[in-house]
């Protein structure tokens, strides 16, 4: 359903998008370029200004990739005959929460230390963090409601996109229940719940609806029968041109006008969907760049990197103000600014990789353990039913799709 070329390109795109967000947040806090449009600078300064302006476009790429990989797979499974929801929800919950829970705790520890040690330097008192340190936000964030009904807990603003993505997983599966072989009542109730969630989240979360359309577009790419642009090189040029044009026009900021913001997001999302579609149908030789061995190791910890980087950067910014005096980060960049910035980037990459070794890298192990636990429960359930039927002298077989637990409860309630 999706080609090797598309899959390998996605591996490259994932880590590039995560790095784009990291560089943008670190660069904007440690390398002051507020006068980039009014004062002359060297080529390096302009190159850095350009490279640090793609964080939102990177999130758009993440949404398309997630829709393509996860949403497209749900469509394929829903159209099949085998039950899939239990395994699907297990996979999605493990994938998200294995990283999310440690990241929330790490962010809470860094924010607590930073607010205590560097109080008075203004970093943690910024308006963007107003009300974000309320402990009552912990539970909504653990339910992935940040960015929808609640702000992100602490300084970890990027977690808003994980909240949206998690509930795309849930609502999409429920909305597609009418395509499955489930009993009519389950299909109707599931669809109704999915629709209710989608509508309420879209009304409450500013980006949830737009991001949802982007996510669905990525899912549909898996099923478009022919490419819109046959040349994958031309499709790549279209995507780069659209992305660069939005970056230069918006100057790295999210447009305040909702219509312009939606058009900018649509340009990035549709051009990236078009690129994936061209790659999926491509029969030409694969790009040699995508075969480099470095891509998979970098992609393997991209989720951890995206999820954990900002609290570290904020803590480092407060520490820099403490060490080099308040206002140091707003000064014209010196050699020390560049050393601190690139040292911080290296530190975050190392930390995110180490974090991924105990989170992302263990995803399949945790999933398999849960599968084994569920299989054990099913076997014990079947054994209990068989024992009750033997004692009751009613060995009639149960329907293949019947739930065993309700049957057992019914028999036990009759004193059998």
N, C-alpha and C positions, 0 to 999 in steps of 0.2 A: 504493500500500500504506500510505503514511502521508500525512496531509493537510498542506496548507500551514500550517494553524493549529498543528498539533503541531510542525512543523519550526521555525516562527518562535518558538514558546514555548521550545523547546529552546535556541535561540540566547540567549534571555534567561536561562534557568535556568543555562546553563554559566557565564556570567560572574558571576552572582550567587553561585553556589556557590564559585567561586574567590575572590571577594572575601570571602565569609564565612570561609573558612579563613585568609586573610591577616589580616583584622581580628582574628580570635580569637587568633592567635599573637602579633601585635604588641601587641594590647591587654593580653593576660594577662601579658606580660613588662614592659611599661612603665607600665601603670596599675594600681596595687595596689588591689584591692577585697576584701581578705581579710575585712574586717569588714562586708561588705554586708548580712549577715543579722543583725548584732548592734548596729549603730550607725546613727543616722539619716543620710540622704543626700538631696541634691536630686534632682529628676526626671531631670536629665541623667545623673547617676551610675547610676541604675537603668536608664535607657534603654541606656547603654553596656554595663552588665553583661548586659542581655538580648541585645543584638546580638552580643556576643562569645562566645555560647554555642552556636553551631551548626556547629562544624567537622566533627564526625562525621556529622551529618545531611547536610552538604554532600557528603561522600564517598559516602554512600548514593545521593544524587541522581546523582552522577557515574557510579556503577556501573549504575544503571537506564538512564541515557541511553546509555552505551556498549553495554549489552546490546540496547537498542532499535535503535540505529543499525547496530552491527556484527553482533551476534548474529542479529538478525532478517534482515539481508541475507544471512548465510551460509545460513540456512534456505531462503530464496528461491532462492539460487544452487544449493544442493545438490539441490533438487527439479527443476532445469532440466536441459537436455541438454548445455550447453556446459561444458567444463573451466574451472575458476575458481581452483584452489588456488594456482597459481604467481603470478597477479596478486594474489590475496588476501594471501598471505604477504608479497609485496613491499610492498604498500600498508601492511600493519600494521607491518612492521619499519621502514620509512622513517618512518612517523608517530611511532613511539616513540623510535627511536634518534637521529633528527635533533635532538631536544631533549635526550634523556637524556645523551648523551655530553658535550656542552658543559656541561650542568648539573653533572654529576659533577666535571668538571675545575674549574669555577668554585667549587663547594663545597669541593673539596680546597684550592684556593688561598686562599680566605677562612679556612678552618679552620686552615691552616698559619700564616698571618699572625696570626690571632687568638690562637692558642696561644703564639706567640712573643712578640707585643707585649703581650698582656694576661695573661700567666701570673701566677697567684697571686690572681686576682680570683674564681675559683671557677666562672665560667660554663662553661668547657670541662671542668671537673672534676666536673660534675653526674653523679649516678648514672645518669641516662638515657643518657649518652654513654659509659659504661664499655665499653671494648673497641672502640668504634666507629671509632677512628682507626687501627686496624691496617691497614697497606697491603694485607695479604692479602685484605681484604674488597673490594678494588677489582674483582677479576675476578668474584666472585659477583654483584656489583651490575651489572656490565656484561652478565651473563647474565640479569639481572632475577630473581634469586633472593632479593632482599632482601624481608623480610616473610614469607618462606616457610621457607627453611632458614637464612638469615643475617640479621643486622641491617643496616639501611641504613648505608652508608659515611659517616662523619663526622656532621655535625649535621643532615643532610637527611632527617629521619624520614619526611616525607610520601611519599618514594619507595617506601615499602612498598606503597602502593596501585597504583603502576605495575607493580610486580612481579606482583601478583595479576592485574591487567588483561591484561598481556602473555600470561600463560599461560592466561587464559580464551580469548584469541584462538586460541591453538594447540590446546588440548584440545577446544574446541567444534568447530572445523573437523574434527579427527580423529574425534570421536565421531559426527559427522554423515556421515562417508564412506559408511556403508551406504545412505544415501538417494541417492547419486550413481550415475552410469552407469559408474564405474570397474570394472575387472575384479575378480572376487570376491576374489582374493588380496589386492589392494590395499585393498579395503574391510575385509576381516577384520583384516589387520595394522594398518591405520590406526586402526580402532576399538579394537583391543587396546592399542595404544600410548597412545591418548587416555585410555582407562579407567585404565591403569596410572599415567599422569601425574596424573590427577584424584585417584585414591585416595591416592597417595603425598604429593601436595601438601596434600591435605585433612588427612591425619594430622599432617604436620609444621607446617603453617601454621594458626594458631588461627583466623584469619578467612577463610582461603581457601575453606572449604566454605560458610560462611554467605554470604560475598560472592558466591560462585559461584551460589548459588540466587537471590540478588537480581539478578545479571547475566542469568541465564536468564529470570527473570520479565520483565525488560525486553524481552528478545528475543521472548517469546511474545505480548507486547502487540500486536506487529505483525500477529498472525493471529487475534486474538479477533474473532468476526464481529459482535458488537454490544456497545455500552457497558453497563457495570453501572449507571452513573449518567448519564442523558442530559444533564443540565444541567452544562455545564463550570464554571459559577460555583459550583454546589454541590460539584462535585468539588474545586475549588480550596479551598473552605472546609474540606472534610474533610481535605485534605492539610495546610493551615495549622493546623487544630485539633490534628491528630495530632502534628505537628512541635513546636508550642508546648507541648503537654502533656508530651511527652517531655523537652523542654528544661527546663521548670519542675520536673518531678519529679526528673530526674537532675541538675539544676543545672549543666548544661553538661559533665558528666563522663560517661565511659563507665561504665555500671554494672559493679560488680565481680562480681555474680552472673551467671553465664553465661546462665541461663534468662531473667532479666530483660533482659539485654543483647540476646539474640536476639529477644525480644518487641518491644523498643523499635526494633530495626532493621527488623523485619517491619512494624511499624506505619508507619514512614516510607516503606519501599520499596513496600508494597502501596498506600498512599494516593497515592504519586506515580505508580505504574503506572496506577491508576484515573484519575488526572487526564490522563495521556497518552492513555489509551483514550478518554476523553470528548472530548478535543480531536481525536483522529483521526477520530471519527465525527460531529463537530459540523457542523451545517449552518447555525448561526446566525452573525450578524455577528462578525467577528474582533475581539478586544480591541484597541482603539486603541493601548494601551500597547505592545503587541508590534510595532507598526509603526514605532516611533521609530528613526531612523537610527543612533543612538548604540549600539544593541545589538550590531550585527555587528562594528564595530571593537573593542569591548570583549571580545566572545566570541572574536575571532580570536587574541588572545594569552593566553587564559585558561589554556591548558596550560602555556605558558612561565611564567606567573605562579605557578601552583600548584607547578611543579617547582623553581623557583629561589628562592622567597621566604625560606625558613626559615634557610639559612646566612647570609643578609644580616641577618636580624633578630638572630640569635645574635651575630654580629660586632658589630652596633650596640649590643646589650645590654652586651657586654664593654667596648666603647669608652665607653659612658655611665658604667659603674662607674669606669673609669679617669679620665674627665673630671670627674665630679660626686661622686666618692667612693663607696666601697663602701657599699651599703645605700640609695643614693639611689632606686633603682627601687622599693624596698619602702616608701618614705615615702608619706604621704597625697598624692594627686595635686595638683599645683600647676599654675599656668599654664605653667611650663616643661615639665612632664611632657606636657601636651597638645600644646604646640608641637613637642616632639621626636617625639612619637608620630605626629602627622599629617604632619610633615615626612618622617619615615621612610616612611610609607605612600606619599607622593607620590614619593619617591625610588625605592622598589621598583617602583611602577607604571611609571615612566619606564624603569627598567632592564629590566623584563620586556618592555615593548613593543619596546625596541631589540633585545633578544635574539631576540624573535620575528621580527623583520625578516630575520634571517639564519638562522633555523631554521624555525619554523612556516610563515612566508610562502613558503618555498622548497620546501615539501613536494611540490607538484605538479610543479615543475621537476625535482626529483630523481627522482620516480617516472617521469616521461616519459623521462628520460635512461636509466634502467634498462630501461624497456620497449624503447627503441630498441636498446640493447645486446643484449638477449635476442633481438630480431627479427633483428639482424645475425648473431648466432650461429646461429640457426635457418637463415637463408639460406645461410650458408657451409657448414653441415652438409649441407643439401640439395644444394648444388653439389658437395661432395666425394663424396657418395654417387652423384650422377649421373655424375661423372667416373669413379669406380671401375667402375660398371656399364657405361659405354661402353667402357672398356678391356677389361673382362672379357667383353664381348659378351653381357651379360645385362641387357637393358633392362626386365625385368619390373618393374611398379610395386610399390611397397611399400604395405602397408595404411595407410589414412589415419591411424590412431591409433598406428602403430608408432613406436618411438623409433629415430632414425636412427643415433645414435652406436654402439649395440651392433651394428647391422647392419654398419656400416663396420669396426668392430673385428674382427668375425667374418670378413669377407672378407679383410681385410689379414692375419689370422692364417693364412689358407689360401694366402698368397702371391699373391693376385690383385691 
